[in-house]
Amino acid sequence: EIGVTKTNQNLSLSLDLFDISKLPSMALRNIDNALPISQERPKKLPKLSKQPEIGVKDENNPVPLPESSVDYVASEDLKPFPDPESSVQRLLEELASKDWIKVCESLNNTRRFAVYHSSLLLPILEKLIVVMVKAMKNPRSALCKTSIMTCSDIFKAYGEKLLEAPHLKSMDDLLLQLLMKASQDKKFVCEEADKALNTMVNSVARLPLLRKLKTYVRHSNPRVRAKAAVSTSNCVSKMELNEMEEFGMVMIAQMAADLLSDKLPEAREAARSMVNSVYEKFTWNEEEEDDEVENKQEAWKKFCDKNVTGLNAQAMIKIVSSQ
């Protein structure tokens, strides 16, 4: 009994020693908070469909490009101005607009002047060519195409005047831009540039035009070179003998010979056409008898051997003999 009592006393003493109320005050955490509380993930909000930007194509929500608001008016559908003298005074200012849609409208007005009131544009023709070149460089295809269409009407209206002294530098820039646009991937721009180049060949004096094209037939860009070759071939095919002789029949033959080995088939085909044009004019006064045909081909062989390097000379002879 004494032993039990002593044990109880020792136990009581131990509890007193560890009495929580007798310990120094300290921050204690509630047992409920002993484990960290897991953070609730925020609920995902439903995704809102992004509104496509203006002019940006989205396959799910196609948005019509702004270019669709531009009208491509054929030359025959253009109308004259009721009061052209007052309208022409505002033309350059309207062409300088920051709004590309208004510039397109002003270019169409330029076309109306070229078709119906061409004399009114002569004093500002140089400035108009500069504007057309700038518009063709614009990344907006609609503006570029409208400018190219303007070129066609300008070629028809002014023809030989475009290659006179005041316009020579700006025409170099214009011709280069047309060749570049004709060689790009945007089909509707490319086709319009091809039309403009054909109109140029049919409207501008052949000799000065061929002198301009000669530079681009050797252009470093093969696609530009090919388009220049096509225009050169078209120009040569329309030349008279005296024009070829004035330009230099040998020079034309050498241009064609160089293009026969071009990497692009379009340039090679243009070269073959040039060879045939030169041969036709070279032998134009001969009769078409069998023996005369042989004489023609012999004369052509001598011409090629004399003026063109080996392999190219053989290629030019073969083109004619295979006909």
Residue, then its C-alpha position, 0 to 999 in steps of 0.5 A: e500500500i505504501g508502494v502504491t502511494k509512492t508511485n502515485q506521488n511520483l506520477s503526480l510530480s511528473l505531470d506537474l513538471f510537464d504541466i503545459s500551463k507552467l511552460p513559457s508561453m509560445a506560439l502553438r498551432n491548433i491541431d487542426n492546422a497541423l497539416p498544410i492546407s492544399q490550395e484550391r486550383p482556380k476554376k478554368l474559365p471557358k475560352l473565348s473565341k478570338q476575334p480575327e483581326i481585320g484583313v487576317k484570314d482565319e479558316n474558321n472565321p474567314v474575314p474578307l480582305p479590305e482589297s475586296s472593296v477595291d473595284y478593278v475597272a476595265s479601261e473601256d468602262l472608265k468615264p470622262f470627267p464632266d469638268p476635267e480642268s478643275s479635277v486635274q488640279r486636285l489629282l496630285e494631292e489626292l494621290a498623296s493621301k494616307d488612305w490607300i483606298k483613296v489612292c486607288e480611287s485617285l489612280n483610277n481617276t488618273r486612268r480616266f484622264a489618260v483615256y479621255h483628257s491625256s493632254l491635261l496630264l502632260p505637265i505632271l506626267e513625271k510626278l505621276i510615274v513616281v507615284m505609280v512606282k511607289a504604289m507598285k512597291n506597296p505590299r497591298s496587292a490591290l493598290c499594286k494591281t491598280s497602279i499596274m492597270t494605270c501603267s497600261d493606260i499611260f502607255k497607250a496614251y503617251g507611247e513614245k513620249l515616255l522615253e523622252a529625256p524628262h522621263l528616262k530615269s523614272m521610266d527605268d524605275l517603272l520598267l524594273q517594277l513591272l518586271m519584278k511584279a510580273s515575276q512574283d507569285k501573286k497570280f492576279v498581280c503577275e498577270e496584270a503586270d504581263k498585260a502591262l508589259n505587252t501594252m508597253v511593247n505595242s505602244v512604245a517606240r521599239l528602238p528606245l524600248l529595246r535599249k532599255l530592255k537590254t539591261y534587264v536581259r542580263h539581270s541577276n534575278p533569273r525570273v526578272r531576266a526571263k520576263a525581260a527576255v519575253s518583252t525583248s522577244n516581243c519587241v524584236s518580232k515587231m522590228e523592221l529590218n532597218e530598225m534591227e540594223e540600227f540597233g545592231m543585228v549582231m547585238i540582238a543575236q548575241m542577246a538571244a544566244d546568251l539566253l538559249s542556255d538560261k536556267l528558266p524555260e521561259a527565257r530559253e523559249a523567248a531566245r528561240s523566238m528572237v533567233n527566228s525573228v533575226y533569221e527572218k529579217f536577215t534573209w527577208n529578200e531571198e526567194e523561197e526556192d529550195d536552193e535559196v533556202e540552202n543559201k539562206q541557211e548557209a549564210w545564216k551559218k556564216f553569220c552565227d559562226k562569225n558573231v556568236t561563240g561556239l556552242n551558242a552558234q551551233a544552237m542558233i543554226k540548229i533552231v533554224s535548220s529544224q524548222 
